[in-house]
């Protein structure tokens, strides 16, 4: 008797389905695309291929993923919930995650991906109908712990849920659908505040109060507002106007210039550099490379937003990441954030530069460019 085929499910931003398929074609060529709805895909694994519960497809564009147990259909939530428990029977879960696939493209008429009332209703039905073996899931924390085996329920269409599971690793995989829910201040300057909050949570950069950070393309200042809220000393670089709420903060400095016009000595104290410029990826990378490869600058961490005005640029993401590694940043990861649009966030980090006995900073330059000063 042939083993039952295994399927992997993926949820992503609406519009990113092609990018996800491209990633799987490059990295997992034996996985076969099986089913798709906007923001939701499944892939068939070739028998007898099996993956562990903690399998990571290493996808930039997958917001959440796991092994699929199949779909259930019905009219009422209780009917769907009972069918879901039948699919999941025999497994010992530590948590329960329920979410709805994205309804529209991020930003479409103000749409923001995230938790929905429909998902909350479905979760309540699953808790009400839970069999004895799953009773503890009704009190399980909403945020799973690394190593927990989590039962997943994705609301794909009206009256149709897909059931699966995954093993939580860290960050996004510990939360339903990979959704991050920051608490913005009443005077939030822009939604860039939310994006910066999510990017720092995902990247787990070890930022500390009193450290220096800079952002290229900072107007009107939402990202800087979040960095300031974490106690950082922030320099914002943008020829456009910055919101008074940010300008009034004594730990903020505005350089009203283009990045190319800023002297590199302005970055000598900078440990964390962010960039969110409305230009093609190559232009952002050019601007950042010119800074981080300068002999008087030693940036420890980068958070770069790379815009993808055309989805076919997703195919070039591996090249973008390799270019960043060539600057001397061995730890490079990328993710399409929940609060991002048609873009990705790249987090890159390298060890702090050690001081020599004479007190000067030592270290090897990451670029073969001629030495220069500005």
BALOBA-1460 file (C-alpha; in Angstrom, 3 decimals):
// residues 374
<rec num="1" residu="x" x="0.000" y="0.000" z="0.000"/>
<rec num="2" residu="x" x="1.449" y="3.334" z="-1.046"/>
<rec num="3" residu="x" x="2.058" y="5.878" z="1.752"/>
<rec num="4" residu="x" x="-0.413" y="8.738" z="1.899"/>
<rec num="5" residu="x" x="0.899" y="11.852" z="0.148"/>
<rec num="6" residu="x" x="2.002" y="14.738" z="2.346"/>
<rec num="7" residu="x" x="1.131" y="18.343" z="1.628"/>
<rec num="8" residu="x" x="2.669" y="21.576" z="2.837"/>
<rec num="9" residu="x" x="0.547" y="24.721" z="3.146"/>
<rec num="10" residu="x" x="1.758" y="28.336" z="2.917"/>
<rec num="11" residu="x" x="-0.001" y="31.620" z="3.637"/>
<rec num="12" residu="x" x="1.393" y="34.834" z="2.185"/>
<rec num="13" residu="x" x="0.531" y="38.351" z="1.123"/>
<rec num="14" residu="x" x="-2.017" y="38.501" z="-1.692"/>
<rec num="15" residu="x" x="0.012" y="38.995" z="-4.858"/>
<rec num="16" residu="x" x="3.075" y="37.124" z="-3.580"/>
<rec num="17" residu="x" x="1.898" y="33.678" z="-4.730"/>
<rec num="18" residu="x" x="4.148" y="33.726" z="-7.804"/>
<rec num="19" residu="x" x="7.118" y="34.664" z="-5.628"/>
<rec num="20" residu="x" x="6.426" y="31.732" z="-3.291"/>
<rec num="21" residu="x" x="6.164" y="29.324" z="-6.235"/>
<rec num="22" residu="x" x="9.469" y="30.626" z="-7.588"/>
<rec num="23" residu="x" x="11.194" y="30.081" z="-4.262"/>
<rec num="24" residu="x" x="9.954" y="26.500" z="-4.019"/>
<rec num="25" residu="x" x="10.949" y="25.781" z="-7.620"/>
<rec num="26" residu="x" x="14.507" y="26.880" z="-6.821"/>
<rec num="27" residu="x" x="14.911" y="25.381" z="-3.344"/>
<rec num="28" residu="x" x="12.533" y="22.397" z="-3.329"/>
<rec num="29" residu="x" x="12.206" y="21.330" z="-6.972"/>
<rec num="30" residu="x" x="10.605" y="17.985" z="-6.072"/>
<rec num="31" residu="x" x="7.701" y="19.693" z="-4.265"/>
<rec num="32" residu="x" x="4.777" y="20.043" z="-6.664"/>
<rec num="33" residu="x" x="2.392" y="22.977" z="-6.569"/>
<rec num="34" residu="x" x="-1.070" y="21.609" z="-5.799"/>
<rec num="35" residu="x" x="-3.648" y="24.268" z="-4.924"/>
<rec num="36" residu="x" x="-3.903" y="28.037" z="-4.712"/>
<rec num="37" residu="x" x="-6.190" y="30.804" z="-3.554"/>
<rec num="38" residu="x" x="-5.045" y="34.411" z="-3.168"/>
<rec num="39" residu="x" x="-2.708" y="34.352" z="-0.178"/>
<rec num="40" residu="x" x="-2.848" y="30.552" z="0.274"/>
<rec num="41" residu="x" x="-0.994" y="27.707" z="-1.460"/>
<rec num="42" residu="x" x="-0.311" y="24.010" z="-0.975"/>
<rec num="43" residu="x" x="2.501" y="21.840" z="-2.298"/>
<rec num="44" residu="x" x="2.537" y="18.066" z="-2.677"/>
<rec num="45" residu="x" x="5.610" y="16.280" z="-1.389"/>
<rec num="46" residu="x" x="6.801" y="13.303" z="-3.450"/>
<rec num="47" residu="x" x="6.249" y="9.969" z="-1.645"/>
<rec num="48" residu="x" x="7.908" y="8.602" z="0.381"/>
<rec num="49" residu="x" x="9.301" y="12.085" z="1.139"/>
<rec num="50" residu="x" x="8.466" y="13.212" z="4.669"/>
<rec num="51" residu="x" x="9.483" y="16.363" z="6.498"/>
<rec num="52" residu="x" x="9.751" y="16.904" z="10.252"/>
<rec num="53" residu="x" x="7.256" y="19.096" z="12.094"/>
<rec num="54" residu="x" x="9.909" y="21.792" z="12.402"/>
<rec num="55" residu="x" x="10.566" y="21.897" z="8.643"/>
<rec num="56" residu="x" x="11.513" y="25.381" z="7.428"/>
<rec num="57" residu="x" x="11.112" y="26.042" z="3.680"/>
<rec num="58" residu="x" x="13.401" y="29.088" z="4.024"/>
<rec num="59" residu="x" x="10.911" y="31.248" z="2.195"/>
<rec num="60" residu="x" x="11.094" y="35.048" z="2.180"/>
<rec num="61" residu="x" x="7.473" y="35.431" z="1.111"/>
<rec num="62" residu="x" x="5.757" y="32.771" z="3.246"/>
<rec num="63" residu="x" x="4.237" y="34.460" z="6.306"/>
<rec num="64" residu="x" x="3.194" y="31.119" z="7.819"/>
<rec num="65" residu="x" x="3.574" y="27.479" z="6.797"/>
<rec num="66" residu="x" x="3.096" y="23.956" z="8.057"/>
<rec num="67" residu="x" x="2.026" y="20.445" z="7.169"/>
<rec num="68" residu="x" x="-1.514" y="20.183" z="5.813"/>
<rec num="69" residu="x" x="-3.956" y="17.564" z="7.071"/>
<rec num="70" residu="x" x="-6.635" y="18.530" z="4.572"/>
<rec num="71" residu="x" x="-9.702" y="20.747" z="4.354"/>
<rec num="72" residu="x" x="-13.142" y="20.656" z="5.931"/>
<rec num="73" residu="x" x="-16.342" y="22.170" z="4.596"/>
<rec num="74" residu="x" x="-19.621" y="23.163" z="6.199"/>
<rec num="75" residu="x" x="-22.125" y="25.903" z="6.852"/>
<rec num="76" residu="x" x="-21.833" y="26.589" z="10.574"/>
<rec num="77" residu="x" x="-18.630" y="27.059" z="12.563"/>
<rec num="78" residu="x" x="-19.512" y="24.176" z="14.924"/>
<rec num="79" residu="x" x="-19.949" y="21.821" z="11.969"/>
<rec num="80" residu="x" x="-16.576" y="22.835" z="10.587"/>
<rec num="81" residu="x" x="-14.956" y="22.594" z="14.006"/>
<rec num="82" residu="x" x="-16.120" y="19.028" z="14.616"/>
<rec num="83" residu="x" x="-14.824" y="17.975" z="11.206"/>
<rec num="84" residu="x" x="-11.511" y="19.703" z="11.971"/>
<rec num="85" residu="x" x="-11.078" y="17.706" z="15.185"/>
<rec num="86" residu="x" x="-11.701" y="14.499" z="13.262"/>
<rec num="87" residu="x" x="-8.871" y="15.392" z="10.859"/>
<rec num="88" residu="x" x="-6.535" y="16.212" z="13.732"/>
<rec num="89" residu="x" x="-7.371" y="13.150" z="15.854"/>
<rec num="90" residu="x" x="-4.488" y="11.166" z="17.252"/>
<rec num="91" residu="x" x="-2.029" y="14.040" z="17.535"/>
<rec num="92" residu="x" x="-0.886" y="15.728" z="20.719"/>
<rec num="93" residu="x" x="-0.875" y="19.471" z="20.252"/>
<rec num="94" residu="x" x="0.442" y="22.131" z="22.620"/>
<rec num="95" residu="x" x="-1.321" y="25.073" z="20.995"/>
<rec num="96" residu="x" x="-4.047" y="26.182" z="18.597"/>
<rec num="97" residu="x" x="-3.612" y="28.867" z="15.931"/>
<rec num="98" residu="x" x="-6.556" y="30.098" z="13.872"/>
<rec num="99" residu="x" x="-6.404" y="32.828" z="11.246"/>
<rec num="100" residu="x" x="-7.904" y="33.930" z="7.953"/>
<rec num="101" residu="x" x="-5.988" y="34.214" z="4.702"/>
<rec num="102" residu="x" x="-5.507" y="37.780" z="3.501"/>
<rec num="103" residu="x" x="-8.682" y="39.112" z="1.926"/>
<rec num="104" residu="x" x="-7.000" y="41.650" z="-0.366"/>
<rec num="105" residu="x" x="-3.569" y="42.909" z="-1.284"/>
<rec num="106" residu="x" x="-1.893" y="44.790" z="1.566"/>
<rec num="107" residu="x" x="-2.773" y="48.480" z="1.290"/>
<rec num="108" residu="x" x="-5.693" y="47.923" z="-1.082"/>
<rec num="109" residu="x" x="-8.233" y="50.536" z="0.080"/>
<rec num="110" residu="x" x="-6.423" y="50.673" z="3.399"/>
<rec num="111" residu="x" x="-6.536" y="46.910" z="4.001"/>
<rec num="112" residu="x" x="-4.126" y="45.646" z="6.677"/>
<rec num="113" residu="x" x="-3.521" y="41.895" z="7.082"/>
<rec num="114" residu="x" x="-4.041" y="40.619" z="10.602"/>
<rec num="115" residu="x" x="-6.454" y="38.943" z="13.017"/>
<rec num="116" residu="x" x="-10.144" y="38.987" z="11.999"/>
<rec num="117" residu="x" x="-13.523" y="38.508" z="13.670"/>
<rec num="118" residu="x" x="-14.132" y="35.449" z="11.497"/>
<rec num="119" residu="x" x="-10.958" y="33.831" z="12.823"/>
<rec num="120" residu="x" x="-11.911" y="34.654" z="16.419"/>
<rec num="121" residu="x" x="-15.345" y="33.075" z="15.869"/>
<rec num="122" residu="x" x="-13.782" y="29.946" z="14.358"/>
<rec num="123" residu="x" x="-11.369" y="29.593" z="17.259"/>
<rec num="124" residu="x" x="-14.219" y="29.908" z="19.746"/>
<rec num="125" residu="x" x="-16.094" y="27.127" z="17.925"/>
<rec num="126" residu="x" x="-13.018" y="24.891" z="18.021"/>
<rec num="127" residu="x" x="-12.673" y="25.476" z="21.767"/>
<rec num="128" residu="x" x="-16.384" y="24.725" z="22.383"/>
<rec num="129" residu="x" x="-16.282" y="21.467" z="20.439"/>
<rec num="130" residu="x" x="-12.846" y="20.270" z="21.511"/>
<rec num="131" residu="x" x="-12.772" y="16.545" z="22.386"/>
<rec num="132" residu="x" x="-11.316" y="15.405" z="25.683"/>
<rec num="133" residu="x" x="-7.893" y="14.733" z="24.193"/>
<rec num="134" residu="x" x="-7.671" y="18.375" z="23.061"/>
<rec num="135" residu="x" x="-9.302" y="20.028" z="26.076"/>
<rec num="136" residu="x" x="-6.073" y="21.699" z="27.210"/>
<rec num="137" residu="x" x="-5.934" y="23.700" z="23.961"/>
<rec num="138" residu="x" x="-8.778" y="25.897" z="25.202"/>
<rec num="139" residu="x" x="-6.418" y="27.380" z="27.803"/>
<rec num="140" residu="x" x="-3.193" y="27.243" z="25.784"/>
<rec num="141" residu="x" x="-1.425" y="30.623" z="25.445"/>
<rec num="142" residu="x" x="-2.129" y="32.511" z="22.223"/>
<rec num="143" residu="x" x="1.613" y="32.792" z="21.633"/>
<rec num="144" residu="x" x="3.268" y="29.381" z="21.434"/>
<rec num="145" residu="x" x="6.633" y="28.584" z="22.931"/>
<rec num="146" residu="x" x="9.518" y="27.438" z="20.734"/>
<rec num="147" residu="x" x="9.257" y="23.676" z="20.342"/>
<rec num="148" residu="x" x="5.465" y="23.572" z="20.800"/>
<rec num="149" residu="x" x="3.502" y="21.494" z="18.287"/>
<rec num="150" residu="x" x="0.657" y="23.736" z="17.124"/>
<rec num="151" residu="x" x="-2.594" y="22.783" z="15.411"/>
<rec num="152" residu="x" x="-3.339" y="25.228" z="12.596"/>
<rec num="153" residu="x" x="-6.704" y="26.235" z="11.169"/>
<rec num="154" residu="x" x="-6.699" y="28.567" z="8.153"/>
<rec num="155" residu="x" x="-9.973" y="30.104" z="6.987"/>
<rec num="156" residu="x" x="-9.494" y="29.942" z="3.230"/>
<rec num="157" residu="x" x="-13.023" y="30.548" z="1.963"/>
<rec num="158" residu="x" x="-16.511" y="30.876" z="3.404"/>
<rec num="159" residu="x" x="-17.388" y="27.464" z="4.792"/>
<rec num="160" residu="x" x="-13.935" y="26.050" z="4.070"/>
<rec num="161" residu="x" x="-11.118" y="25.606" z="6.579"/>
<rec num="162" residu="x" x="-7.742" y="23.996" z="5.993"/>
<rec num="163" residu="x" x="-6.269" y="22.124" z="8.938"/>
<rec num="164" residu="x" x="-2.583" y="21.514" z="9.567"/>
<rec num="165" residu="x" x="0.180" y="21.766" z="12.116"/>
<rec num="166" residu="x" x="3.657" y="23.133" z="12.651"/>
<rec num="167" residu="x" x="6.323" y="23.184" z="15.316"/>
<rec num="168" residu="x" x="6.930" y="26.694" z="16.621"/>
<rec num="169" residu="x" x="10.527" y="27.852" z="16.292"/>
<rec num="170" residu="x" x="10.702" y="31.522" z="17.235"/>
<rec num="171" residu="x" x="9.163" y="34.897" z="16.463"/>
<rec num="172" residu="x" x="6.485" y="34.736" z="13.746"/>
<rec num="173" residu="x" x="5.978" y="30.957" z="13.952"/>
<rec num="174" residu="x" x="4.905" y="31.332" z="17.581"/>
<rec num="175" residu="x" x="1.929" y="33.519" z="16.624"/>
<rec num="176" residu="x" x="-1.208" y="32.659" z="14.658"/>
<rec num="177" residu="x" x="-0.582" y="33.281" z="10.971"/>
<rec num="178" residu="x" x="2.738" y="34.906" z="11.805"/>
<rec num="179" residu="x" x="0.828" y="38.082" z="12.645"/>
<rec num="180" residu="x" x="2.487" y="40.683" z="14.854"/>
<rec num="181" residu="x" x="0.309" y="43.041" z="16.880"/>
<rec num="182" residu="x" x="2.219" y="46.019" z="18.280"/>
<rec num="183" residu="x" x="0.526" y="48.599" z="20.470"/>
<rec num="184" residu="x" x="0.936" y="51.959" z="18.722"/>
<rec num="185" residu="x" x="0.907" y="55.237" z="20.662"/>
<rec num="186" residu="x" x="-2.008" y="57.639" z="20.310"/>
<rec num="187" residu="x" x="0.282" y="60.085" z="18.495"/>
<rec num="188" residu="x" x="1.695" y="57.566" z="16.007"/>
<rec num="189" residu="x" x="3.247" y="59.576" z="13.174"/>
<rec num="190" residu="x" x="2.798" y="56.978" z="10.403"/>
<rec num="191" residu="x" x="2.329" y="53.253" z="9.884"/>
<rec num="192" residu="x" x="6.097" y="52.992" z="9.412"/>
<rec num="193" residu="x" x="6.090" y="52.852" z="13.234"/>
<rec num="194" residu="x" x="4.341" y="49.466" z="13.009"/>
<rec num="195" residu="x" x="6.675" y="48.207" z="10.317"/>
<rec num="196" residu="x" x="9.764" y="49.097" z="12.335"/>
<rec num="197" residu="x" x="8.281" y="47.487" z="15.444"/>
<rec num="198" residu="x" x="7.623" y="44.284" z="13.506"/>
<rec num="199" residu="x" x="11.036" y="44.252" z="11.836"/>
<rec num="200" residu="x" x="12.886" y="44.577" z="15.141"/>
<rec num="201" residu="x" x="10.730" y="41.890" z="16.741"/>
<rec num="202" residu="x" x="11.397" y="39.530" z="13.815"/>
<rec num="203" residu="x" x="15.120" y="40.284" z="13.495"/>
<rec num="204" residu="x" x="15.699" y="40.118" z="17.296"/>
<rec num="205" residu="x" x="18.487" y="42.682" z="16.984"/>
<rec num="206" residu="x" x="20.107" y="43.267" z="20.404"/>
<rec num="207" residu="x" x="19.495" y="47.006" z="20.421"/>
<rec num="208" residu="x" x="20.075" y="48.880" z="23.659"/>
<rec num="209" residu="x" x="19.027" y="52.300" z="24.898"/>
<rec num="210" residu="x" x="21.694" y="54.909" z="24.244"/>
<rec num="211" residu="x" x="22.977" y="53.307" z="21.047"/>
<rec num="212" residu="x" x="23.028" y="55.301" z="17.818"/>
<rec num="213" residu="x" x="20.771" y="54.487" z="14.868"/>
<rec num="214" residu="x" x="20.183" y="56.167" z="11.533"/>
<rec num="215" residu="x" x="17.526" y="55.833" z="8.855"/>
<rec num="216" residu="x" x="17.760" y="56.689" z="5.171"/>
<rec num="217" residu="x" x="14.438" y="57.843" z="3.756"/>
<rec num="218" residu="x" x="12.881" y="58.528" z="7.148"/>
<rec num="219" residu="x" x="10.103" y="61.055" z="6.358"/>
<rec num="220" residu="x" x="7.653" y="61.649" z="7.944"/>
<rec num="221" residu="x" x="9.348" y="59.827" z="10.824"/>
<rec num="222" residu="x" x="7.257" y="56.838" z="11.885"/>
<rec num="223" residu="x" x="10.191" y="54.415" z="12.019"/>
<rec num="224" residu="x" x="12.317" y="56.937" z="13.863"/>
<rec num="225" residu="x" x="9.485" y="57.434" z="16.343"/>
<rec num="226" residu="x" x="9.626" y="53.741" z="17.214"/>
<rec num="227" residu="x" x="13.419" y="53.722" z="17.492"/>
<rec num="228" residu="x" x="13.243" y="56.720" z="19.807"/>
<rec num="229" residu="x" x="10.646" y="54.921" z="21.925"/>
<rec num="230" residu="x" x="13.267" y="52.208" z="22.495"/>
<rec num="231" residu="x" x="15.732" y="54.735" z="23.884"/>
<rec num="232" residu="x" x="17.968" y="54.997" z="20.815"/>
<rec num="233" residu="x" x="19.704" y="58.158" z="19.643"/>
<rec num="234" residu="x" x="18.413" y="58.569" z="16.104"/>
<rec num="235" residu="x" x="19.543" y="60.433" z="12.997"/>
<rec num="236" residu="x" x="16.950" y="60.713" z="10.247"/>
<rec num="237" residu="x" x="18.113" y="61.421" z="6.702"/>
<rec num="238" residu="x" x="15.583" y="62.692" z="4.198"/>
<rec num="239" residu="x" x="15.133" y="65.926" z="2.199"/>
<rec num="240" residu="x" x="11.395" y="65.834" z="3.026"/>
<rec num="241" residu="x" x="9.613" y="67.222" z="6.083"/>
<rec num="242" residu="x" x="9.634" y="65.358" z="9.414"/>
<rec num="243" residu="x" x="6.639" y="65.356" z="11.748"/>
<rec num="244" residu="x" x="6.954" y="67.801" z="14.689"/>
<rec num="245" residu="x" x="6.392" y="64.959" z="17.179"/>
<rec num="246" residu="x" x="9.690" y="63.430" z="16.067"/>
<rec num="247" residu="x" x="11.559" y="66.700" z="15.586"/>
<rec num="248" residu="x" x="10.796" y="67.746" z="19.153"/>
<rec num="249" residu="x" x="12.499" y="64.679" z="20.611"/>
<rec num="250" residu="x" x="15.942" y="65.708" z="21.992"/>
<rec num="251" residu="x" x="17.421" y="62.364" z="20.869"/>
<rec num="252" residu="x" x="16.545" y="63.001" z="17.217"/>
<rec num="253" residu="x" x="18.638" y="64.772" z="14.586"/>
<rec num="254" residu="x" x="17.308" y="65.534" z="11.113"/>
<rec num="255" residu="x" x="19.747" y="65.762" z="8.223"/>
<rec num="256" residu="x" x="17.610" y="67.264" z="5.499"/>
<rec num="257" residu="x" x="19.655" y="65.825" z="2.666"/>
<rec num="258" residu="x" x="19.768" y="62.952" z="0.260"/>
<rec num="259" residu="x" x="21.762" y="59.988" z="1.527"/>
<rec num="260" residu="x" x="24.447" y="60.543" z="-1.114"/>
<rec num="261" residu="x" x="25.052" y="64.081" z="0.167"/>
<rec num="262" residu="x" x="25.696" y="63.092" z="3.793"/>
<rec num="263" residu="x" x="29.351" y="62.960" z="4.835"/>
<rec num="264" residu="x" x="30.345" y="59.500" z="5.983"/>
<rec num="265" residu="x" x="31.721" y="60.886" z="9.241"/>
<rec num="266" residu="x" x="28.091" y="61.422" z="10.265"/>
<rec num="267" residu="x" x="27.810" y="57.621" z="10.585"/>
<rec num="268" residu="x" x="30.886" y="57.020" z="12.763"/>
<rec num="269" residu="x" x="28.778" y="56.446" z="15.900"/>
<rec num="270" residu="x" x="25.976" y="54.596" z="14.112"/>
<rec num="271" residu="x" x="25.527" y="50.961" z="15.133"/>
<rec num="272" residu="x" x="22.140" y="50.279" z="13.509"/>
<rec num="273" residu="x" x="21.230" y="51.503" z="10.030"/>
<rec num="274" residu="x" x="17.757" y="51.365" z="8.484"/>
<rec num="275" residu="x" x="16.723" y="52.330" z="4.964"/>
<rec num="276" residu="x" x="13.238" y="52.690" z="3.527"/>
<rec num="277" residu="x" x="13.497" y="54.647" z="0.306"/>
<rec num="278" residu="x" x="10.924" y="54.623" z="-2.458"/>
<rec num="279" residu="x" x="13.409" y="53.555" z="-5.127"/>
<rec num="280" residu="x" x="14.352" y="50.322" z="-6.890"/>
<rec num="281" residu="x" x="16.359" y="47.793" z="-4.821"/>
<rec num="282" residu="x" x="19.634" y="48.482" z="-6.622"/>
<rec num="283" residu="x" x="19.492" y="52.179" z="-5.683"/>
<rec num="284" residu="x" x="18.876" y="51.371" z="-2.010"/>
<rec num="285" residu="x" x="21.733" y="48.870" z="-2.013"/>
<rec num="286" residu="x" x="24.070" y="51.356" z="-3.728"/>
<rec num="287" residu="x" x="23.338" y="53.995" z="-1.073"/>
<rec num="288" residu="x" x="23.831" y="51.587" z="1.813"/>
<rec num="289" residu="x" x="26.979" y="49.995" z="0.393"/>
<rec num="290" residu="x" x="28.613" y="53.397" z="0.045"/>
<rec num="291" residu="x" x="28.113" y="53.907" z="3.789"/>
<rec num="292" residu="x" x="28.866" y="50.504" z="5.297"/>
<rec num="293" residu="x" x="32.065" y="49.889" z="3.307"/>
<rec num="294" residu="x" x="33.643" y="53.203" z="4.322"/>
<rec num="295" residu="x" x="36.737" y="52.799" z="6.511"/>
<rec num="296" residu="x" x="35.474" y="55.168" z="9.213"/>
<rec num="297" residu="x" x="32.103" y="53.432" z="9.587"/>
<rec num="298" residu="x" x="31.244" y="50.179" z="11.313"/>
<rec num="299" residu="x" x="27.548" y="49.375" z="11.233"/>
<rec num="300" residu="x" x="26.599" y="46.262" z="13.220"/>
<rec num="301" residu="x" x="23.088" y="45.771" z="11.903"/>
<rec num="302" residu="x" x="21.017" y="46.688" z="8.849"/>
<rec num="303" residu="x" x="17.252" y="46.779" z="8.392"/>
<rec num="304" residu="x" x="16.665" y="47.446" z="4.714"/>
<rec num="305" residu="x" x="13.315" y="47.768" z="2.970"/>
<rec num="306" residu="x" x="13.705" y="46.708" z="-0.656"/>
<rec num="307" residu="x" x="10.762" y="47.797" z="-2.786"/>
<rec num="308" residu="x" x="9.564" y="45.408" z="-5.503"/>
<rec num="309" residu="x" x="7.708" y="47.608" z="-7.993"/>
<rec num="310" residu="x" x="7.433" y="44.548" z="-10.242"/>
<rec num="311" residu="x" x="6.836" y="41.082" z="-8.777"/>
<rec num="312" residu="x" x="9.409" y="39.551" z="-11.125"/>
<rec num="313" residu="x" x="12.087" y="41.281" z="-9.012"/>
<rec num="314" residu="x" x="11.371" y="38.599" z="-6.403"/>
<rec num="315" residu="x" x="13.538" y="36.303" z="-8.524"/>
<rec num="316" residu="x" x="16.509" y="38.587" z="-7.820"/>
<rec num="317" residu="x" x="16.210" y="38.440" z="-4.031"/>
<rec num="318" residu="x" x="18.968" y="35.798" z="-3.645"/>
<rec num="319" residu="x" x="21.356" y="38.117" z="-5.535"/>
<rec num="320" residu="x" x="20.423" y="41.047" z="-3.294"/>
<rec num="321" residu="x" x="21.160" y="38.983" z="-0.191"/>
<rec num="322" residu="x" x="24.492" y="37.759" z="-1.582"/>
<rec num="323" residu="x" x="25.488" y="41.351" z="-2.295"/>
<rec num="324" residu="x" x="24.781" y="42.335" z="1.317"/>
<rec num="325" residu="x" x="26.841" y="39.382" z="2.583"/>
<rec num="326" residu="x" x="29.753" y="40.602" z="0.446"/>
<rec num="327" residu="x" x="29.885" y="43.740" z="2.616"/>
<rec num="328" residu="x" x="30.955" y="41.631" z="5.583"/>
<rec num="329" residu="x" x="27.530" y="40.776" z="7.046"/>
<rec num="330" residu="x" x="27.485" y="36.982" z="7.476"/>
<rec num="331" residu="x" x="24.025" y="36.872" z="9.068"/>
<rec num="332" residu="x" x="21.461" y="37.883" z="6.453"/>
<rec num="333" residu="x" x="17.740" y="37.066" z="6.430"/>
<rec num="334" residu="x" x="14.745" y="38.439" z="4.579"/>
<rec num="335" residu="x" x="10.992" y="38.426" z="5.136"/>
<rec num="336" residu="x" x="7.923" y="40.043" z="3.650"/>
<rec num="337" residu="x" x="6.495" y="41.730" z="6.706"/>
<rec num="338" residu="x" x="2.836" y="41.821" z="7.658"/>
<rec num="339" residu="x" x="3.024" y="45.631" z="7.734"/>
<rec num="340" residu="x" x="5.017" y="45.794" z="4.532"/>
<rec num="341" residu="x" x="3.615" y="46.335" z="1.072"/>
<rec num="342" residu="x" x="5.052" y="45.019" z="-2.192"/>
<rec num="343" residu="x" x="8.505" y="44.856" z="-0.641"/>
<rec num="344" residu="x" x="10.741" y="42.802" z="1.625"/>
<rec num="345" residu="x" x="12.667" y="43.583" z="4.792"/>
<rec num="346" residu="x" x="16.291" y="42.443" z="4.985"/>
<rec num="347" residu="x" x="18.003" y="42.057" z="8.365"/>
<rec num="348" residu="x" x="21.788" y="41.787" z="8.270"/>
<rec num="349" residu="x" x="24.167" y="41.636" z="11.207"/>
<rec num="350" residu="x" x="27.863" y="41.281" z="11.919"/>
<rec num="351" residu="x" x="29.873" y="41.109" z="15.152"/>
<rec num="352" residu="x" x="30.875" y="44.374" z="16.868"/>
<rec num="353" residu="x" x="34.307" y="45.626" z="15.913"/>
<rec num="354" residu="x" x="36.832" y="44.818" z="18.617"/>
<rec num="355" residu="x" x="39.062" y="47.478" z="20.076"/>
<rec num="356" residu="x" x="42.825" y="47.056" z="19.878"/>
<rec num="357" residu="x" x="45.057" y="47.560" z="22.902"/>
<rec num="358" residu="x" x="45.859" y="51.049" z="21.666"/>
<rec num="359" residu="x" x="42.181" y="51.965" z="21.851"/>
<rec num="360" residu="x" x="41.521" y="52.196" z="18.119"/>
<rec num="361" residu="x" x="39.002" y="50.002" z="16.417"/>
<rec num="362" residu="x" x="40.384" y="47.104" z="14.451"/>
<rec num="363" residu="x" x="38.758" y="45.021" z="11.790"/>
<rec num="364" residu="x" x="38.949" y="43.993" z="8.177"/>
<rec num="365" residu="x" x="37.184" y="46.005" z="5.503"/>
<rec num="366" residu="x" x="34.332" y="44.188" z="3.827"/>
<rec num="367" residu="x" x="34.831" y="45.682" z="0.379"/>
<rec num="368" residu="x" x="37.627" y="45.701" z="-2.163"/>
<rec num="369" residu="x" x="36.916" y="49.334" z="-3.033"/>
<rec num="370" residu="x" x="39.825" y="51.812" z="-2.633"/>
<rec num="371" residu="x" x="40.014" y="53.492" z="0.760"/>
<rec num="372" residu="x" x="38.389" y="56.865" z="0.855"/>
<rec num="373" residu="x" x="37.439" y="59.584" z="3.275"/>
<rec num="374" residu="x" x="34.646" y="62.125" z="3.206"/>
